[in-house]
C-alpha cells in the first residue's frame, strides 16, 4: 500500500514527470487497474481497518484518531488462516499497526521498524527500510504473506528534492514518489531473480 498516492501523479497514467518511470512497465502489465475506485476515508487508520476487514467504516467503527480496532471483527488474517495461506505479516512505515490502536492482533506478526523511525525526526520508516525488512523476511521463509505499507508520500517528506517547479510541495511529493518507485523496482527485480515474482 502506498499511502497518500495520487492517481494523477503517476507517469504511468500520463503525468509529465517520470515519478513512476522505474515501474511503469510493470504497472501496465503486471497489476490490475480500476477505472472506478474510491477510498473509504481520507484517514489512514480508517482505510487500514477497512482494507484488512473488507468492511465499511460504519461497520468496524474505526473513524477517529482515538478509536481502537475492535477485537471481534474478522480480518484478512482469519481469511488467510482459513484458506491455509502463509501467516500474515505487516511491515508498516507508520505507527498505526501497533498495540496502541489494537491492530497487532490483526496480523500473525508485525515487524516493528521503531529503530528506523527513531533515527529520523518523524514517526515513519521509509521505503528502503520497508523493502530491506521484506527481503530479510523472504530470505527466512519459502512462502510469505506480507503487507508492506509505504508512508513516504505522507509528509514530512525526507528525500532531497529532484524536481524544481512552481510548487515546492509538489516537487517534494513527486520526489518521494520517484524514490518509492525505485525501491519497489529493486524489490521486484530481486523477487524475479529468485523466481518469486
Helices and strands as residue ranges (DSSP letters): G 7-9, G 11-13, G 21-23, H 24-29, H 44-53, H 57-60, H 76-82, E 89-92, G 99-101, G 104-106, E 109-110, H 114-118, H 127-140, E 146-149, H 168-193
